[in-house]
Amino acid sequence: MARRAIQGMIRDYWKVEGERTLWHEIEALKGKPEVTSETWEAIDAVRKVGNIGAHMEKDINVIIDVDPNEAAALIGLIEMLIEDWYVARHSRQERLTIVKQIGDSKDAAKTASPDAALSAEAAQ
């Protein structure tokens, strides 16, 4: 499930499409400044763990247990990526919107002020 969630996030957030396999999708993240090598390695580790369930046809007799602490760590990575990718982007967009609104309101106030009108007349 963690593997599938990460694959969906890669496709959604990074707009990685048309790749043949999850491995190719993860490879497409290499070199992106927002994806550290540690994050990339952790994402690839989830892929490897998930491959056992995703590709059962290779050997249906192979069952490898994932203990509750390991499952919590995999979910923790997903939570971290949600925070780093989605929440941080949303917060950044909100902050930038506020700054732009401040600039726009100051621009409008400057244009509407009596001193601005006098300055405009004097310039003519």
Summary of the structure (lengths in Angstrom):
residues: 124
radius of gyration: 24.5
end to end distance: 68.9
largest distance: 87.4
contacts: 276
relative contact order: 0.10
helix: 76%
strand: 0%
